[in-house]
Amino acid sequence: MFKAVTLYTNKLKQLKGFYGNVLGLHMLETDVDHFTVSIGSTTLTFRESTRAAIYHFAVNIPGNQFTLAKHWAMERVELNREEGLNEVYYPRFEADSIYFEDPAGNVIELIARRNVDKWSDFSVESFINLSEVSITTPFVTEVGERLQDIGIPISGHVEIEPTALNFLGSGNTFILLVPPKRRWYFSKRLAETYPLEIELSKGERIVISDEGKMTIR
């Protein structure tokens, strides 16, 4: 679903070092005001902003590499914990996850899908794509309905729930639609509204403004 995602940060230099040097992602483009890395079949761009911003996103990885991925991550970052645990299994998605944060406080999840295997050592080459991207907005119902209008189905709920975490998508890729002030799982961070752009694999561009309004181009 995700072809390209653009997020914003006031810590561009620190993030460039983190994603390029600490995680070792392939740097596709770099300039004074942005950089782009590849996450499997998805590109992720951070653009410079004067405003601090925090997002949540997840990366799909092979299920049979979860233990390898956890060791790989622990050599590079400190894993976040929830109730004393640094990993979780999601029966609904048949997936195991770990979480950590980058220097800007973005909450990153590696989610290992048990229905996907890859027989190799774990590395950034094991990153399949972006699995989840968060949209935080006070206009949850309006945004959710428009996403459904362009063919992104709601998952797990009958209809959009304005005060809850909503999954929109299918297979192994989802937009996470949430209202402000909801705590991100495995984090002390609260969801807040920040601008972002999502280019879908079928061509549409979803643009979220500073206020949380959505336009589709």
MORAMO-V791561 format. One record per residue. N is the residue number from 1. RES is the residue in one letter. D_CENTER is the distance of its C-alpha to the mean C-alpha in Angstrom with 1 decimal. Layout:
n:N res:RES d_center:D_CENTER
n:N res:RES d_center:D_CENTER
//
This chain:
n:1 res:M d_center:12.5
n:2 res:F d_center:10.2
n:3 res:K d_center:12.7
n:4 res:A d_center:11.5
n:5 res:V d_center:9.1
n:6 res:T d_center:10.8
n:7 res:L d_center:10.1
n:8 res:Y d_center:13.1
n:9 res:T d_center:14.6
n:10 res:N d_center:18.2
n:11 res:K d_center:17.8
n:12 res:L d_center:17.5
n:13 res:K d_center:20.0
n:14 res:Q d_center:18.5
n:15 res:L d_center:15.0
n:16 res:K d_center:16.9
n:17 res:G d_center:18.8
n:18 res:F d_center:16.0
n:19 res:Y d_center:13.9
n:20 res:G d_center:17.2
n:21 res:N d_center:19.6
n:22 res:V d_center:18.0
n:23 res:L d_center:15.3
n:24 res:G d_center:17.5
n:25 res:L d_center:15.2
n:26 res:H d_center:17.3
n:27 res:M d_center:17.9
n:28 res:L d_center:18.6
n:29 res:E d_center:19.7
n:30 res:T d_center:20.6
n:31 res:D d_center:22.7
n:32 res:V d_center:23.7
n:33 res:D d_center:21.1
n:34 res:H d_center:18.0
n:35 res:F d_center:16.7
n:36 res:T d_center:14.8
n:37 res:V d_center:13.6
n:38 res:S d_center:13.2
n:39 res:I d_center:10.7
n:40 res:G d_center:13.1
n:41 res:S d_center:13.8
n:42 res:T d_center:11.0
n:43 res:T d_center:11.7
n:44 res:L d_center:9.6
n:45 res:T d_center:12.1
n:46 res:F d_center:12.7
n:47 res:R d_center:15.7
n:48 res:E d_center:18.2
n:49 res:S d_center:18.9
n:50 res:T d_center:21.6
n:51 res:R d_center:19.4
n:52 res:A d_center:17.1
n:53 res:A d_center:13.6
n:54 res:I d_center:10.8
n:55 res:Y d_center:7.3
n:56 res:H d_center:4.9
n:57 res:F d_center:1.3
n:58 res:A d_center:3.8
n:59 res:V d_center:6.5
n:60 res:N d_center:9.7
n:61 res:I d_center:12.8
n:62 res:P d_center:16.5
n:63 res:G d_center:17.7
n:64 res:N d_center:21.0
n:65 res:Q d_center:19.4
n:66 res:F d_center:17.7
n:67 res:T d_center:20.6
n:68 res:L d_center:20.7
n:69 res:A d_center:17.0
n:70 res:K d_center:17.6
n:71 res:H d_center:20.6
n:72 res:W d_center:18.9
n:73 res:A d_center:16.3
n:74 res:M d_center:19.2
n:75 res:E d_center:21.2
n:76 res:R d_center:18.7
n:77 res:V d_center:17.1
n:78 res:E d_center:18.0
n:79 res:L d_center:16.1
n:80 res:N d_center:15.5
n:81 res:R d_center:17.8
n:82 res:E d_center:18.4
n:83 res:E d_center:22.2
n:84 res:G d_center:23.0
n:85 res:L d_center:20.8
n:86 res:N d_center:18.1
n:87 res:E d_center:16.9
n:88 res:V d_center:16.8
n:89 res:Y d_center:17.7
n:90 res:Y d_center:16.5
n:91 res:P d_center:19.7
n:92 res:R d_center:18.4
n:93 res:F d_center:15.9
n:94 res:E d_center:18.1
n:95 res:A d_center:15.5
n:96 res:D d_center:15.4
n:97 res:S d_center:12.6
n:98 res:I d_center:12.7
n:99 res:Y d_center:10.9
n:100 res:F d_center:11.7
n:101 res:E d_center:11.4
n:102 res:D d_center:12.1
n:103 res:P d_center:15.3
n:104 res:A d_center:13.9
n:105 res:G d_center:12.6
n:106 res:N d_center:8.9
n:107 res:V d_center:7.8
n:108 res:I d_center:6.4
n:109 res:E d_center:7.1
n:110 res:L d_center:9.2
n:111 res:I d_center:10.3
n:112 res:A d_center:13.8
n:113 res:R d_center:15.2
n:114 res:R d_center:18.9
n:115 res:N d_center:20.0
n:116 res:V d_center:18.9
n:117 res:D d_center:21.1
n:118 res:K d_center:21.5
n:119 res:W d_center:24.7
n:120 res:S d_center:24.3
n:121 res:D d_center:23.3
n:122 res:F d_center:19.7
n:123 res:S d_center:18.4
n:124 res:V d_center:15.7
n:125 res:E d_center:17.5
n:126 res:S d_center:16.2
n:127 res:F d_center:12.6
n:128 res:I d_center:12.8
n:129 res:N d_center:9.8
n:130 res:L d_center:6.2
n:131 res:S d_center:6.6
n:132 res:E d_center:4.5
n:133 res:V d_center:3.8
n:134 res:S d_center:6.2
n:135 res:I d_center:9.6
n:136 res:T d_center:12.2
n:137 res:T d_center:15.7
n:138 res:P d_center:19.2
n:139 res:F d_center:19.8
n:140 res:V d_center:17.8
n:141 res:T d_center:20.7
n:142 res:E d_center:21.4
n:143 res:V d_center:17.9
n:144 res:G d_center:17.5
n:145 res:E d_center:20.9
n:146 res:R d_center:20.3
n:147 res:L d_center:17.2
n:148 res:Q d_center:19.6
n:149 res:D d_center:22.3
n:150 res:I d_center:20.5
n:151 res:G d_center:20.1
n:152 res:I d_center:16.7
n:153 res:P d_center:18.1
n:154 res:I d_center:17.5
n:155 res:S d_center:17.0
n:156 res:G d_center:18.8
n:157 res:H d_center:20.6
n:158 res:V d_center:23.6
n:159 res:E d_center:22.6
n:160 res:I d_center:20.0
n:161 res:E d_center:20.5
n:162 res:P d_center:20.3
n:163 res:T d_center:20.1
n:164 res:A d_center:17.7
n:165 res:L d_center:14.1
n:166 res:N d_center:14.2
n:167 res:F d_center:12.5
n:168 res:L d_center:13.3
n:169 res:G d_center:13.4
n:170 res:S d_center:15.2
n:171 res:G d_center:15.5
n:172 res:N d_center:12.3
n:173 res:T d_center:9.9
n:174 res:F d_center:9.2
n:175 res:I d_center:8.5
n:176 res:L d_center:8.7
n:177 res:L d_center:11.7
n:178 res:V d_center:13.2
n:179 res:P d_center:16.2
n:180 res:P d_center:16.5
n:181 res:K d_center:17.7
n:182 res:R d_center:15.9
n:183 res:R d_center:15.0
n:184 res:W d_center:11.7
n:185 res:Y d_center:12.8
n:186 res:F d_center:13.8
n:187 res:S d_center:14.0
n:188 res:K d_center:16.6
n:189 res:R d_center:14.3
n:190 res:L d_center:14.9
n:191 res:A d_center:12.8
n:192 res:E d_center:14.4
n:193 res:T d_center:14.7
n:194 res:Y d_center:13.7
n:195 res:P d_center:14.0
n:196 res:L d_center:11.5
n:197 res:E d_center:12.3
n:198 res:I d_center:11.1
n:199 res:E d_center:13.6
n:200 res:L d_center:14.0
n:201 res:S d_center:15.9
n:202 res:K d_center:18.9
n:203 res:G d_center:19.2
n:204 res:E d_center:18.3
n:205 res:R d_center:16.5
n:206 res:I d_center:14.9
n:207 res:V d_center:15.6
n:208 res:I d_center:15.0
n:209 res:S d_center:17.8
n:210 res:D d_center:18.3
n:211 res:E d_center:19.9
n:212 res:G d_center:17.2
n:213 res:K d_center:19.3
n:214 res:M d_center:18.0
n:215 res:T d_center:19.8
n:216 res:I d_center:19.6
n:217 res:R d_center:21.2
//
